[in-house]
């Protein structure tokens, strides 16, 4: 699994999940329950993950949707 983005914005996460889903790319949001437990402090962002073999396509789709600024730098791993 590859991490694409981190955010506490549930609307953005839902939009990106649906955007990727329309292209046949399944996404998983990790840490959703942890971020609910910590309240509204925003200390624990949710992570959007995709399968390794879909990561490049998912990144391209997000860039084309002008959401590239949300992408985690994959070269830092």
LINVENCOR-V373988 format. One record per backbone hydrogen bond with DSSP energy under -0.5 kcal/mol. CO is the residue of the C=O (numbers start at 1). NH is the residue of the N-H. E is the energy in kcal/mol with one decimal. If there is no record, write none. Layout:
co | nh | e
CO | NH | E
CO | NH | E
//
This chain:
co | nh | e
2 | 4 | -0.5
2 | 50 | -2.2
4 | 72 | -3.2
5 | 48 | -2.6
7 | 46 | -2.3
8 | 10 | -0.9
9 | 13 | -2.2
10 | 14 | -2.3
11 | 15 | -2.4
12 | 16 | -2.7
13 | 17 | -2.6
14 | 18 | -2.3
15 | 19 | -2.7
16 | 20 | -2.7
17 | 21 | -2.4
18 | 22 | -2.3
19 | 23 | -0.6
20 | 23 | -0.9
20 | 25 | -2.6
21 | 24 | -1.6
24 | 26 | -0.6
26 | 51 | -0.6
28 | 30 | -0.6
28 | 49 | -3.1
30 | 47 | -2.4
31 | 35 | -2.2
32 | 36 | -1.2
33 | 37 | -1.9
34 | 38 | -1.8
36 | 39 | -1.1
38 | 41 | -0.7
43 | 45 | -0.6
46 | 7 | -2.1
47 | 30 | -3.2
47 | 49 | -0.6
48 | 4 | -3.3
48 | 5 | -1.0
49 | 28 | -2.5
50 | 2 | -3.2
51 | 54 | -1.8
51 | 55 | -0.7
52 | 55 | -1.0
54 | 58 | -2.7
55 | 59 | -2.5
56 | 60 | -2.2
57 | 61 | -2.4
58 | 62 | -2.3
59 | 63 | -2.3
60 | 64 | -2.6
61 | 65 | -1.5
62 | 67 | -3.1
63 | 66 | -1.8
67 | 70 | -1.8
68 | 71 | -1.3
70 | 6 | -0.5
72 | 74 | -0.7
73 | 76 | -1.1
74 | 77 | -1.1
//
